[in-house]
């Protein structure tokens, strides 16, 4: 069964502009494009990000669309900068927690088959470009004592290994509770090895989901009461496994329209948990729809009703204030994996002004001063941008303002698809 993030929502170097500057895309007297042109910085040196990131504890590193080579390579460059220059040592990634534990083992120790692990990620991430991220993390960790750790920020494909880890912990630490635990744990352990198929079975075929949710809740409650030492990291991982199992069964028992808000609330909690667990600064790698500070996000998906939800980035901004910084990687047009064509941004999308202002890729700090009245109106008015690529320009995202959504944008005019690991 193919796993895509959309299922779970509803259920090398890049070419850079010369370090000496960027050429204007067109002569313009427009105050917005003129302001962008004055403040845009080339990508030859990412040190422009240092002041924008400041003392952030978590950086949301978003992307307008998944599965483009240029944005993935760009985000890898940003990861390298944040790790090597600003001391970030943890990554929370828009994919499943349980698989993430195996990928974390790989980047820490080198154990495991990288391509096989990447091949189990959501379809959009089963690419050579995403594999490069993990190859970099492994290479960095192999030569540094202060290692970078990796976690999946999602519950949406919680695999059997999470159930087995809970059983193993109880067998070691509380064998007298094992029989009680297994009475709830065994009946809900996925009976299919293909987790995508299991999701579809539970979500679409199981009519009465209440017993599954009740057993998942019983497992989590019991695990919370298991003996453990203060700051016991083995226990903390076990409890987190149980929480993802509960989130999984709860999410897919909800009406479809409610899953969006539930998912992002849990993702935000998982990123916050990972920050506390690692005691390190975290890079949250996900789509802009999750990383932006968007408490009132609205996405049109014609002909279906629009989707409205509070996203993960808005929780993180509430909890961390300016210690959560939102970096949005944006795009005007091109092609993503599918292939899916991305038409040029219409004039009422904010990317239209970005592309008109400068050629090539660039970084723009949206807090740059001074800001003329027209620029303030553009930054603080209700923003509009690309929604889900498979719906074309008819799908757009809105709600809140550009200055709410992002602290920094890194704009790429044109993109091409990533390269699948398996054709």
Order of alpha helices (4+ residues) and beta strands (2+ residues): alpha-alpha-beta-alpha-beta-alpha-beta-alpha-alpha-alpha-beta-alpha-alpha-alpha-alpha-alpha-alpha-beta-alpha-beta-beta-alpha-beta-beta-alpha-beta-alpha-beta-beta-alpha-beta
